[in-house]
Amino acid sequence: MRIGRYKLYEIETSRFRLDGGAMFGIIPKPLWEKYLPADEKNRIEMSTRSLLLVSDEHKILVDTGNGDKWQEKFKAIYDIDTKSVNLESSLARHGFTVEDITDVYNTHMHFDHIAGGTRLVDGKIEPTFSNARYWFQKDNWALANSPGEKEQGSFMEADWKILAENGMVELVNGLEEFLPCVKNLVVNGHTDGQMLPLISDGSHSLLYCGDLIPTTAHIPLPWIMAYDVRPLETLQEKQVLLPQAVEENWTLFFEHDPKIAATTVKYDGKHYRKNQVVNI
C-alpha cells in the first residue's frame, strides 16, 4: 500500500497471549470468545504488529512489540513467541534491517508496544535501532516514569533508560506534528497521552489504532479493555473517531489482532463493525 510519500509495510514482531476477560472488560465471555477463543488459562492469542512507513527521507517504525529481553517466568505468563515471528525477520522479508530505521514512533510506553526498541546483546541492554530517533508523547513519558498502581506493571524502565542515556529520546507535546505528512491523534482513555499516527494524502487515510481499538473485535463502541484507566473516555474517543472513519473510508490498522492487520469500517444502523479487509 502507498499513501502519499510513504510505502507502507506490515511488520509483525511477536505472538503472545493476554487474559480474555481483561481484554474485553464488561463484555461477557460467551460473546467475545466467538471472535477470539481462549485457551485453558483464559488467554486469547494476540499479535504485536508494527507499521513501517518508507519514504525517500525516512523509514519510520510505529511501535516495536514485546522484544526479547524477557525472563522465562514472564515469557510463560504471556506465552511470548519471538521465534516463529520477530522484528528482524519481518523487516528482512521486505529488504530492511534495524540499522535502516530513522524514526521510532512509540504510541505509548506499555511493554508490549515499546520493549522491542531495546535488546540484549551479550547480557547488556542496547538500542535496537542505532540510527533512529525515538519519539514519545510527553504526558505518557511522565506517567511511565512515575506510574500509579493500576499501570505500574505495564511500564518497564529497561525499555527506555538506555535510550535516554544515549540522547535518542524526543518528546512530543500534544498534537504537535513531528514527522512529515503524519498527523497525531492523542487519546487518553487507555493511558495518558497515547498518540496514534494518521497517514493521509487527501484520498486515502490509514489510522494505526494502537490500544484504542486493539483488534477487529474491539470496533463496536462498548467493547473496551479492562486495562483502560478511563473506559468512559475511551468510549467517547471511539464515538468521535469511528463516524469519521466510516464517512471518509479510513483504513484501520490493528496492532493486536492475531489474524487481520487492517480493515475499513461500516455502521449497520446499530453497531460499528469491520467492513472490508485491506491488504497492506
Summary of the structure (lengths in Angstrom):
residues: 280
radius of gyration: 17.5
end to end distance: 5.0
largest distance: 56.3
contacts: 952
relative contact order: 0.16
helix: 25%
strand: 31%
